[in-house]
Amino acid sequence: MLGVSAKNFAFHVMHRGPRALMIATELCRDPRPFEQKSFAVILTHSFRNDSQIRESYYYLTNQNGQLLNAVQFQEGRAHLFAYADLAPPVRRADFESEKAIWLSKIDRQ
């Protein structure tokens, strides 16, 4: 799955403009109550960077909202996907912002 996870998953994808939320299909099929499930979701954020190149980040997070891994996509690279450096505060801030956006969308539903 784009290198963010060692496993391969089939995902349901919800798009909202430059954002997407990917939920493993197996989670949707699991009959147990939500609180008893262990799972991960992928949050994505795409944008044009300062050089007007399309850039995207894929954030793997667990059910507790902890950032587990991230992959960066950038048009024009020989290798389109690369592990993202999680150390810069801007990367953590982007993840936290994406998480807050999706939580607010889900809460309203």
Backbone as XML, in Angstrom:
<?xml version="1.0"?>
<chain id="A" units="angstrom">
  <residue number="1" name="MET">
    <atom name="N" x="0.849" y="-1.195" z="0.000"/>
    <atom name="CA" x="0.000" y="0.000" z="0.000"/>
    <atom name="C" x="0.877" y="1.234" z="0.000"/>
  </residue>
  <residue number="2" name="LEU">
    <atom name="N" x="1.445" y="1.544" z="-1.134"/>
    <atom name="CA" x="2.269" y="2.732" z="-1.345"/>
    <atom name="C" x="3.467" y="2.784" z="-0.410"/>
  </residue>
  <residue number="3" name="GLY">
    <atom name="N" x="3.795" y="1.672" z="0.218"/>
    <atom name="CA" x="4.941" y="1.647" z="1.115"/>
    <atom name="C" x="4.657" y="2.068" z="2.535"/>
  </residue>
  <residue number="4" name="VAL">
    <atom name="N" x="3.428" y="2.499" z="2.860"/>
    <atom name="CA" x="3.151" y="2.945" z="4.228"/>
    <atom name="C" x="2.909" y="1.775" z="5.164"/>
  </residue>
  <residue number="5" name="SER">
    <atom name="N" x="2.622" y="0.609" z="4.603"/>
    <atom name="CA" x="2.321" y="-0.554" z="5.427"/>
    <atom name="C" x="2.994" y="-1.789" z="4.834"/>
  </residue>
  <residue number="6" name="ALA">
    <atom name="N" x="3.385" y="-2.710" z="5.695"/>
    <atom name="CA" x="3.997" y="-3.952" z="5.229"/>
    <atom name="C" x="2.960" y="-4.868" z="4.601"/>
  </residue>
  <residue number="7" name="LYS">
    <atom name="N" x="1.701" y="-4.699" z="4.969"/>
    <atom name="CA" x="0.619" y="-5.529" z="4.441"/>
    <atom name="C" x="0.000" y="-4.882" z="3.209"/>
  </residue>
  <residue number="8" name="ASN">
    <atom name="N" x="-0.685" y="-5.706" z="2.427"/>
    <atom name="CA" x="-1.487" y="-5.203" z="1.315"/>
    <atom name="C" x="-2.938" y="-5.193" z="1.752"/>
  </residue>
  <residue number="9" name="PHE">
    <atom name="N" x="-3.648" y="-4.140" z="1.441"/>
    <atom name="CA" x="-5.040" y="-4.003" z="1.826"/>
    <atom name="C" x="-5.869" y="-3.537" z="0.648"/>
  </residue>
  <residue number="10" name="ALA">
    <atom name="N" x="-7.126" y="-3.938" z="0.645"/>
    <atom name="CA" x="-8.111" y="-3.325" z="-0.242"/>
    <atom name="C" x="-8.741" y="-2.206" z="0.583"/>
  </residue>
  <residue number="11" name="PHE">
    <atom name="N" x="-8.953" y="-1.049" z="-0.032"/>
    <atom name="CA" x="-9.453" y="0.109" z="0.697"/>
    <atom name="C" x="-10.719" y="0.660" z="0.085"/>
  </residue>
  <residue number="12" name="HIS">
    <atom name="N" x="-11.574" y="1.181" z="0.952"/>
    <atom name="CA" x="-12.665" y="2.053" z="0.537"/>
    <atom name="C" x="-12.094" y="3.463" z="0.623"/>
  </residue>
  <residue number="13" name="VAL">
    <atom name="N" x="-12.380" y="4.276" z="-0.373"/>
    <atom name="CA" x="-11.806" y="5.622" z="-0.424"/>
    <atom name="C" x="-12.921" y="6.655" z="-0.457"/>
  </residue>
  <residue number="14" name="MET">
    <atom name="N" x="-12.801" y="7.649" z="0.406"/>
    <atom name="CA" x="-13.710" y="8.800" z="0.392"/>
    <atom name="C" x="-12.889" y="10.020" z="-0.008"/>
  </residue>
  <residue number="15" name="HIS">
    <atom name="N" x="-13.295" y="10.695" z="-1.086"/>
    <atom name="CA" x="-12.593" y="11.886" z="-1.571"/>
    <atom name="C" x="-13.347" y="13.139" z="-1.170"/>
  </residue>
  <residue number="16" name="ARG">
    <atom name="N" x="-12.619" y="14.149" z="-0.773"/>
    <atom name="CA" x="-13.168" y="15.476" z="-0.500"/>
    <atom name="C" x="-12.158" y="16.493" z="-1.025"/>
  </residue>
  <residue number="17" name="GLY">
    <atom name="N" x="-12.306" y="16.861" z="-2.299"/>
    <atom name="CA" x="-11.374" y="17.809" z="-2.903"/>
    <atom name="C" x="-9.964" y="17.248" z="-2.906"/>
  </residue>
  <residue number="18" name="PRO">
    <atom name="N" x="-9.011" y="17.985" z="-2.364"/>
    <atom name="CA" x="-7.621" y="17.526" z="-2.372"/>
    <atom name="C" x="-7.314" y="16.522" z="-1.266"/>
  </residue>
  <residue number="19" name="ARG">
    <atom name="N" x="-8.323" y="16.042" z="-0.583"/>
    <atom name="CA" x="-8.144" y="15.132" z="0.549"/>
    <atom name="C" x="-8.832" y="13.806" z="0.284"/>
  </residue>
  <residue number="20" name="ALA">
    <atom name="N" x="-8.318" y="12.766" z="0.915"/>
    <atom name="CA" x="-8.967" y="11.458" z="0.844"/>
    <atom name="C" x="-8.740" y="10.728" z="2.154"/>
  </residue>
  <residue number="21" name="LEU">
    <atom name="N" x="-9.686" y="9.871" z="2.478"/>
    <atom name="CA" x="-9.608" y="9.003" z="3.645"/>
    <atom name="C" x="-9.754" y="7.587" z="3.119"/>
  </residue>
  <residue number="22" name="MET">
    <atom name="N" x="-8.788" y="6.735" z="3.455"/>
    <atom name="CA" x="-8.818" y="5.345" z="3.004"/>
    <atom name="C" x="-8.999" y="4.447" z="4.215"/>
  </residue>
  <residue number="23" name="ILE">
    <atom name="N" x="-10.021" y="3.597" z="4.154"/>
    <atom name="CA" x="-10.344" y="2.676" z="5.234"/>
    <atom name="C" x="-10.257" y="1.260" z="4.680"/>
  </residue>
  <residue number="24" name="ALA">
    <atom name="N" x="-9.520" y="0.407" z="5.387"/>
    <atom name="CA" x="-9.374" y="-0.979" z="4.926"/>
    <atom name="C" x="-10.735" y="-1.656" z="4.828"/>
  </residue>
  <residue number="25" name="THR">
    <atom name="N" x="-10.971" y="-2.333" z="3.708"/>
    <atom name="CA" x="-12.238" y="-3.027" z="3.480"/>
    <atom name="C" x="-12.516" y="-4.040" z="4.579"/>
  </residue>
  <residue number="26" name="GLU">
    <atom name="N" x="-11.477" y="-4.698" z="5.069"/>
    <atom name="CA" x="-11.675" y="-5.707" z="6.120"/>
    <atom name="C" x="-12.281" y="-5.089" z="7.379"/>
  </residue>
  <residue number="27" name="LEU">
    <atom name="N" x="-12.012" y="-3.819" z="7.642"/>
    <atom name="CA" x="-12.602" y="-3.142" z="8.799"/>
    <atom name="C" x="-14.122" y="-3.041" z="8.631"/>
  </residue>
  <residue number="28" name="CYS">
    <atom name="N" x="-14.553" y="-2.757" z="7.435"/>
    <atom name="CA" x="-15.992" y="-2.619" z="7.172"/>
    <atom name="C" x="-16.713" y="-3.954" z="7.280"/>
  </residue>
  <residue number="29" name="ARG">
    <atom name="N" x="-16.004" y="-5.034" z="7.032"/>
    <atom name="CA" x="-16.615" y="-6.369" z="7.080"/>
    <atom name="C" x="-16.607" y="-6.970" z="8.482"/>
  </residue>
  <residue number="30" name="ASP">
    <atom name="N" x="-15.805" y="-6.412" z="9.373"/>
    <atom name="CA" x="-15.657" y="-6.950" z="10.728"/>
    <atom name="C" x="-16.923" y="-6.669" z="11.529"/>
  </residue>
  <residue number="31" name="PRO">
    <atom name="N" x="-17.640" y="-7.706" z="12.001"/>
    <atom name="CA" x="-18.915" y="-7.483" z="12.699"/>
    <atom name="C" x="-18.766" y="-6.992" z="14.145"/>
  </residue>
  <residue number="32" name="ARG">
    <atom name="N" x="-17.550" y="-6.990" z="14.683"/>
    <atom name="CA" x="-17.370" y="-6.560" z="16.071"/>
    <atom name="C" x="-17.685" y="-5.075" z="16.219"/>
  </residue>
  <residue number="33" name="PRO">
    <atom name="N" x="-18.076" y="-4.655" z="17.428"/>
    <atom name="CA" x="-18.297" y="-3.221" z="17.674"/>
    <atom name="C" x="-17.022" y="-2.429" z="17.378"/>
  </residue>
  <residue number="34" name="PHE">
    <atom name="N" x="-17.206" y="-1.220" z="16.926"/>
    <atom name="CA" x="-16.106" y="-0.350" z="16.527"/>
    <atom name="C" x="-15.015" y="-0.255" z="17.596"/>
  </residue>
  <residue number="35" name="GLU">
    <atom name="N" x="-15.414" y="-0.160" z="18.859"/>
    <atom name="CA" x="-14.473" y="0.015" z="19.959"/>
    <atom name="C" x="-13.567" y="-1.194" z="20.152"/>
  </residue>
  <residue number="36" name="GLN">
    <atom name="N" x="-13.954" y="-2.347" z="19.634"/>
    <atom name="CA" x="-13.176" y="-3.569" z="19.816"/>
    <atom name="C" x="-12.249" y="-3.860" z="18.637"/>
  </residue>
  <residue number="37" name="LYS">
    <atom name="N" x="-12.256" y="-3.024" z="17.633"/>
    <atom name="CA" x="-11.462" y="-3.274" z="16.436"/>
    <atom name="C" x="-10.099" y="-2.599" z="16.528"/>
  </residue>
  <residue number="38" name="SER">
    <atom name="N" x="-9.114" y="-3.270" z="15.990"/>
    <atom name="CA" x="-7.789" y="-2.687" z="15.827"/>
    <atom name="C" x="-7.638" y="-2.406" z="14.336"/>
  </residue>
  <residue number="39" name="PHE">
    <atom name="N" x="-7.323" y="-1.186" z="13.981"/>
    <atom name="CA" x="-7.278" y="-0.859" z="12.563"/>
    <atom name="C" x="-6.380" y="0.346" z="12.299"/>
  </residue>
  <residue number="40" name="ALA">
    <atom name="N" x="-6.162" y="0.591" z="11.037"/>
    <atom name="CA" x="-5.413" y="1.763" z="10.599"/>
    <atom name="C" x="-6.161" y="2.378" z="9.422"/>
  </residue>
  <residue number="41" name="VAL">
    <atom name="N" x="-6.015" y="3.666" z="9.264"/>
    <atom name="CA" x="-6.573" y="4.377" z="8.119"/>
    <atom name="C" x="-5.459" y="5.208" z="7.500"/>
  </residue>
  <residue number="42" name="ILE">
    <atom name="N" x="-5.658" y="5.596" z="6.262"/>
    <atom name="CA" x="-4.697" y="6.466" z="5.585"/>
    <atom name="C" x="-5.402" y="7.770" z="5.245"/>
  </residue>
  <residue number="43" name="LEU">
    <atom name="N" x="-4.807" y="8.866" z="5.659"/>
    <atom name="CA" x="-5.285" y="10.202" z="5.331"/>
    <atom name="C" x="-4.361" y="10.750" z="4.249"/>
  </residue>
  <residue number="44" name="THR">
    <atom name="N" x="-4.919" y="11.361" z="3.225"/>
    <atom name="CA" x="-4.074" y="11.951" z="2.188"/>
    <atom name="C" x="-4.371" y="13.432" z="2.035"/>
  </residue>
  <residue number="45" name="HIS">
    <atom name="N" x="-3.346" y="14.139" z="1.630"/>
    <atom name="CA" x="-3.462" y="15.571" z="1.376"/>
    <atom name="C" x="-2.625" y="15.870" z="0.143"/>
  </residue>
  <residue number="46" name="SER">
    <atom name="N" x="-3.254" y="16.429" z="-0.898"/>
    <atom name="CA" x="-2.568" y="16.771" z="-2.144"/>
    <atom name="C" x="-2.634" y="18.275" z="-2.371"/>
  </residue>
  <residue number="47" name="PHE">
    <atom name="N" x="-1.582" y="18.806" z="-2.959"/>
    <atom name="CA" x="-1.509" y="20.248" z="-3.211"/>
    <atom name="C" x="-0.412" y="20.527" z="-4.230"/>
  </residue>
  <residue number="48" name="ARG">
    <atom name="N" x="-0.370" y="21.746" z="-4.718"/>
    <atom name="CA" x="0.717" y="22.211" z="-5.582"/>
    <atom name="C" x="1.706" y="22.946" z="-4.682"/>
  </residue>
  <residue number="49" name="ASN">
    <atom name="N" x="2.972" y="22.514" z="-4.724"/>
    <atom name="CA" x="3.969" y="23.142" z="-3.859"/>
    <atom name="C" x="4.423" y="24.481" z="-4.443"/>
  </residue>
  <residue number="50" name="ASP">
    <atom name="N" x="5.413" y="25.111" z="-3.808"/>
    <atom name="CA" x="5.871" y="26.428" z="-4.243"/>
    <atom name="C" x="6.401" y="26.426" z="-5.682"/>
  </residue>
  <residue number="51" name="SER">
    <atom name="N" x="6.847" y="25.259" z="-6.155"/>
    <atom name="CA" x="7.342" y="25.130" z="-7.529"/>
    <atom name="C" x="6.232" y="24.708" z="-8.490"/>
  </residue>
  <residue number="52" name="GLN">
    <atom name="N" x="4.982" y="24.707" z="-8.005"/>
    <atom name="CA" x="3.795" y="24.321" z="-8.782"/>
    <atom name="C" x="3.828" y="22.863" z="-9.235"/>
  </residue>
  <residue number="53" name="ILE">
    <atom name="N" x="4.504" y="22.021" z="-8.450"/>
    <atom name="CA" x="4.550" y="20.585" z="-8.700"/>
    <atom name="C" x="3.543" y="19.919" z="-7.774"/>
  </residue>
  <residue number="54" name="ARG">
    <atom name="N" x="2.751" y="18.976" z="-8.325"/>
    <atom name="CA" x="1.769" y="18.262" z="-7.504"/>
    <atom name="C" x="2.498" y="17.399" z="-6.483"/>
  </residue>
  <residue number="55" name="GLU">
    <atom name="N" x="2.116" y="17.558" z="-5.228"/>
    <atom name="CA" x="2.725" y="16.837" z="-4.122"/>
    <atom name="C" x="1.604" y="16.284" z="-3.242"/>
  </residue>
  <residue number="56" name="SER">
    <atom name="N" x="1.792" y="15.072" z="-2.743"/>
    <atom name="CA" x="0.794" y="14.451" z="-1.878"/>
    <atom name="C" x="1.496" y="13.744" z="-0.727"/>
  </residue>
  <residue number="57" name="TYR">
    <atom name="N" x="0.805" y="13.713" z="0.397"/>
    <atom name="CA" x="1.290" y="12.966" z="1.557"/>
    <atom name="C" x="0.218" y="11.967" z="1.947"/>
  </residue>
  <residue number="58" name="TYR">
    <atom name="N" x="0.645" y="10.764" z="2.243"/>
    <atom name="CA" x="-0.220" y="9.668" z="2.684"/>
    <atom name="C" x="0.193" y="9.330" z="4.112"/>
  </residue>
  <residue number="59" name="TYR">
    <atom name="N" x="-0.706" y="9.574" z="5.059"/>
    <atom name="CA" x="-0.407" y="9.372" z="6.479"/>
    <atom name="C" x="-1.118" y="8.125" z="6.992"/>
  </residue>
  <residue number="60" name="LEU">
    <atom name="N" x="-0.361" y="7.154" z="7.471"/>
    <atom name="CA" x="-0.922" y="5.953" z="8.079"/>
    <atom name="C" x="-1.100" y="6.221" z="9.565"/>
  </residue>
  <residue number="61" name="THR">
    <atom name="N" x="-2.320" y="6.057" z="10.044"/>
    <atom name="CA" x="-2.623" y="6.321" z="11.448"/>
    <atom name="C" x="-3.445" y="5.169" z="12.026"/>
  </residue>
  <residue number="62" name="ASN">
    <atom name="N" x="-3.300" y="4.948" z="13.307"/>
    <atom name="CA" x="-4.079" y="3.876" z="13.941"/>
    <atom name="C" x="-5.381" y="4.435" z="14.496"/>
  </residue>
  <residue number="63" name="GLN">
    <atom name="N" x="-6.169" y="3.566" z="15.145"/>
    <atom name="CA" x="-7.480" y="3.979" z="15.654"/>
    <atom name="C" x="-7.375" y="5.014" z="16.766"/>
  </residue>
  <residue number="64" name="ASN">
    <atom name="N" x="-6.190" y="5.189" z="17.347"/>
    <atom name="CA" x="-5.998" y="6.196" z="18.388"/>
    <atom name="C" x="-5.506" y="7.530" z="17.830"/>
  </residue>
  <residue number="65" name="GLY">
    <atom name="N" x="-5.381" y="7.617" z="16.508"/>
    <atom name="CA" x="-4.951" y="8.864" z="15.879"/>
    <atom name="C" x="-3.461" y="9.096" z="15.926"/>
  </residue>
  <residue number="66" name="GLN">
    <atom name="N" x="-2.686" y="8.051" z="16.182"/>
    <atom name="CA" x="-1.228" y="8.187" z="16.216"/>
    <atom name="C" x="-0.662" y="8.000" z="14.811"/>
  </residue>
  <residue number="67" name="LEU">
    <atom name="N" x="0.250" y="8.863" z="14.437"/>
    <atom name="CA" x="0.901" y="8.770" z="13.139"/>
    <atom name="C" x="1.897" y="7.617" z="13.165"/>
  </residue>
  <residue number="68" name="LEU">
    <atom name="N" x="1.702" y="6.635" z="12.279"/>
    <atom name="CA" x="2.567" y="5.461" z="12.241"/>
    <atom name="C" x="3.623" y="5.553" z="11.148"/>
  </residue>
  <residue number="69" name="ASN">
    <atom name="N" x="3.261" y="6.146" z="10.023"/>
    <atom name="CA" x="4.170" y="6.219" z="8.891"/>
    <atom name="C" x="3.612" y="7.240" z="7.904"/>
  </residue>
  <residue number="70" name="ALA">
    <atom name="N" x="4.465" y="7.685" z="7.005"/>
    <atom name="CA" x="4.008" y="8.618" z="5.965"/>
    <atom name="C" x="4.831" y="8.416" z="4.705"/>
  </residue>
  <residue number="71" name="VAL">
    <atom name="N" x="4.159" y="8.604" z="3.576"/>
    <atom name="CA" x="4.798" y="8.505" z="2.273"/>
    <atom name="C" x="4.495" y="9.785" z="1.516"/>
  </residue>
  <residue number="72" name="GLN">
    <atom name="N" x="5.483" y="10.246" z="0.766"/>
    <atom name="CA" x="5.328" y="11.451" z="-0.045"/>
    <atom name="C" x="5.328" y="11.068" z="-1.517"/>
  </residue>
  <residue number="73" name="PHE">
    <atom name="N" x="4.440" y="11.682" z="-2.265"/>
    <atom name="CA" x="4.380" y="11.539" z="-3.717"/>
    <atom name="C" x="4.703" y="12.900" z="-4.308"/>
  </residue>
  <residue number="74" name="GLN">
    <atom name="N" x="5.511" y="12.904" z="-5.354"/>
    <atom name="CA" x="5.790" y="14.164" z="-6.043"/>
    <atom name="C" x="5.945" y="13.874" z="-7.526"/>
  </residue>
  <residue number="75" name="GLU">
    <atom name="N" x="5.190" y="14.608" z="-8.351"/>
    <atom name="CA" x="5.278" y="14.439" z="-9.799"/>
    <atom name="C" x="6.696" y="14.724" z="-10.275"/>
  </residue>
  <residue number="76" name="GLY">
    <atom name="N" x="7.112" y="13.968" z="-11.287"/>
    <atom name="CA" x="8.395" y="14.234" z="-11.920"/>
    <atom name="C" x="9.568" y="13.474" z="-11.333"/>
  </residue>
  <residue number="77" name="ARG">
    <atom name="N" x="9.400" y="12.792" z="-10.227"/>
    <atom name="CA" x="10.494" y="12.009" z="-9.651"/>
    <atom name="C" x="10.640" y="10.681" z="-10.392"/>
  </residue>
  <residue number="78" name="ALA">
    <atom name="N" x="11.856" y="10.142" z="-10.384"/>
    <atom name="CA" x="12.071" y="8.814" z="-10.944"/>
    <atom name="C" x="11.316" y="7.782" z="-10.108"/>
  </residue>
  <residue number="79" name="HIS">
    <atom name="N" x="11.356" y="7.932" z="-8.796"/>
    <atom name="CA" x="10.586" y="7.092" z="-7.881"/>
    <atom name="C" x="9.497" y="7.984" z="-7.310"/>
  </residue>
  <residue number="80" name="LEU">
    <atom name="N" x="8.256" y="7.752" z="-7.720"/>
    <atom name="CA" x="7.175" y="8.653" z="-7.345"/>
    <atom name="C" x="6.919" y="8.704" z="-5.843"/>
  </residue>
  <residue number="81" name="PHE">
    <atom name="N" x="7.077" y="7.566" z="-5.148"/>
    <atom name="CA" x="6.779" y="7.525" z="-3.720"/>
    <atom name="C" x="8.062" y="7.374" z="-2.921"/>
  </residue>
  <residue number="82" name="ALA">
    <atom name="N" x="8.135" y="8.094" z="-1.815"/>
    <atom name="CA" x="9.287" y="8.012" z="-0.913"/>
    <atom name="C" x="8.784" y="8.180" z="0.511"/>
  </residue>
  <residue number="83" name="TYR">
    <atom name="N" x="9.459" y="7.535" z="1.451"/>
    <atom name="CA" x="9.079" y="7.740" z="2.843"/>
    <atom name="C" x="9.263" y="9.211" z="3.193"/>
  </residue>
  <residue number="84" name="ALA">
    <atom name="N" x="8.304" y="9.754" z="3.889"/>
    <atom name="CA" x="8.355" y="11.161" z="4.283"/>
    <atom name="C" x="9.071" y="11.280" z="5.624"/>
  </residue>
  <residue number="85" name="ASP">
    <atom name="N" x="9.849" y="12.328" z="5.767"/>
    <atom name="CA" x="10.521" y="12.615" z="7.026"/>
    <atom name="C" x="9.478" y="13.159" z="7.995"/>
  </residue>
  <residue number="86" name="LEU">
    <atom name="N" x="9.288" y="12.476" z="9.111"/>
    <atom name="CA" x="8.267" y="12.886" z="10.081"/>
    <atom name="C" x="8.785" y="13.874" z="11.110"/>
  </residue>
  <residue number="87" name="ALA">
    <atom name="N" x="10.084" y="14.177" z="11.065"/>
    <atom name="CA" x="10.677" y="15.066" z="12.068"/>
    <atom name="C" x="10.273" y="16.543" z="11.931"/>
  </residue>
  <residue number="88" name="PRO">
    <atom name="N" x="10.180" y="17.084" z="10.709"/>
    <atom name="CA" x="9.862" y="18.515" z="10.610"/>
    <atom name="C" x="8.495" y="18.843" z="11.220"/>
  </residue>
  <residue number="89" name="PRO">
    <atom name="N" x="8.431" y="19.893" z="12.021"/>
    <atom name="CA" x="7.149" y="20.287" z="12.618"/>
    <atom name="C" x="6.047" y="20.514" z="11.583"/>
  </residue>
  <residue number="90" name="VAL">
    <atom name="N" x="6.401" y="20.972" z="10.394"/>
    <atom name="CA" x="5.388" y="21.220" z="9.360"/>
    <atom name="C" x="4.715" y="19.912" z="8.944"/>
  </residue>
  <residue number="91" name="ARG">
    <atom name="N" x="5.465" y="18.810" z="8.945"/>
    <atom name="CA" x="4.880" y="17.523" z="8.553"/>
    <atom name="C" x="3.908" y="17.048" z="9.619"/>
  </residue>
  <residue number="92" name="ARG">
    <atom name="N" x="4.288" y="17.161" z="10.891"/>
    <atom name="CA" x="3.384" y="16.784" z="11.989"/>
    <atom name="C" x="2.145" y="17.675" z="11.992"/>
  </residue>
  <residue number="93" name="ALA">
    <atom name="N" x="2.358" y="18.954" z="11.745"/>
    <atom name="CA" x="1.236" y="19.904" z="11.737"/>
    <atom name="C" x="0.266" y="19.574" z="10.602"/>
  </residue>
  <residue number="94" name="ASP">
    <atom name="N" x="0.790" y="19.195" z="9.438"/>
    <atom name="CA" x="-0.073" y="18.837" z="8.318"/>
    <atom name="C" x="-0.887" y="17.590" z="8.670"/>
  </residue>
  <residue number="95" name="PHE">
    <atom name="N" x="-0.250" y="16.607" z="9.265"/>
    <atom name="CA" x="-0.967" y="15.396" z="9.683"/>
    <atom name="C" x="-2.065" y="15.734" z="10.688"/>
  </residue>
  <residue number="96" name="GLU">
    <atom name="N" x="-1.738" y="16.506" z="11.708"/>
    <atom name="CA" x="-2.727" y="16.862" z="12.732"/>
    <atom name="C" x="-3.888" y="17.649" z="12.129"/>
  </residue>
  <residue number="97" name="SER">
    <atom name="N" x="-3.579" y="18.510" z="11.167"/>
    <atom name="CA" x="-4.618" y="19.283" z="10.487"/>
    <atom name="C" x="-5.539" y="18.358" z="9.689"/>
  </residue>
  <residue number="98" name="GLU">
    <atom name="N" x="-4.958" y="17.426" z="8.941"/>
    <atom name="CA" x="-5.760" y="16.480" z="8.165"/>
    <atom name="C" x="-6.631" y="15.625" z="9.083"/>
  </residue>
  <residue number="99" name="LYS">
    <atom name="N" x="-6.069" y="15.201" z="10.189"/>
    <atom name="CA" x="-6.830" y="14.393" z="11.147"/>
    <atom name="C" x="-8.011" y="15.196" z="11.691"/>
  </residue>
  <residue number="100" name="ALA">
    <atom name="N" x="-7.777" y="16.438" z="12.047"/>
    <atom name="CA" x="-8.855" y="17.288" z="12.579"/>
    <atom name="C" x="-9.944" y="17.523" z="11.535"/>
  </residue>
  <residue number="101" name="ILE">
    <atom name="N" x="-9.554" y="17.732" z="10.289"/>
    <atom name="CA" x="-10.531" y="17.944" z="9.210"/>
    <atom name="C" x="-11.429" y="16.723" z="9.062"/>
  </residue>
  <residue number="102" name="TRP">
    <atom name="N" x="-10.843" y="15.524" z="9.017"/>
    <atom name="CA" x="-11.647" y="14.316" z="8.847"/>
    <atom name="C" x="-12.487" y="14.015" z="10.075"/>
  </residue>
  <residue number="103" name="LEU">
    <atom name="N" x="-11.958" y="14.243" z="11.244"/>
    <atom name="CA" x="-12.760" y="14.021" z="12.462"/>
    <atom name="C" x="-13.979" y="14.928" z="12.478"/>
  </residue>
  <residue number="104" name="SER">
    <atom name="N" x="-13.808" y="16.186" z="12.058"/>
    <atom name="CA" x="-14.943" y="17.108" z="12.037"/>
    <atom name="C" x="-15.977" y="16.675" z="10.994"/>
  </residue>
  <residue number="105" name="LYS">
    <atom name="N" x="-15.526" y="16.169" z="9.856"/>
    <atom name="CA" x="-16.455" y="15.693" z="8.815"/>
    <atom name="C" x="-17.223" y="14.467" z="9.303"/>
  </residue>
  <residue number="106" name="ILE">
    <atom name="N" x="-16.537" y="13.556" z="9.953"/>
    <atom name="CA" x="-17.172" y="12.335" z="10.447"/>
    <atom name="C" x="-18.119" y="12.672" z="11.596"/>
  </residue>
  <residue number="107" name="ASP">
    <atom name="N" x="-17.710" y="13.581" z="12.457"/>
    <atom name="CA" x="-18.539" y="13.965" z="13.611"/>
    <atom name="C" x="-19.864" y="14.575" z="13.148"/>
  </residue>
  <residue number="108" name="ARG">
    <atom name="N" x="-19.829" y="15.346" z="12.065"/>
    <atom name="CA" x="-21.051" y="15.973" z="11.552"/>
    <atom name="C" x="-22.016" y="14.949" z="10.970"/>
  </residue>
  <residue number="109" name="GLN">
    <atom name="N" x="-21.485" y="13.796" z="10.541"/>
    <atom name="CA" x="-22.341" y="12.770" z="9.949"/>
    <atom name="C" x="-22.898" y="11.888" z="11.031"/>
  </residue>
</chain>
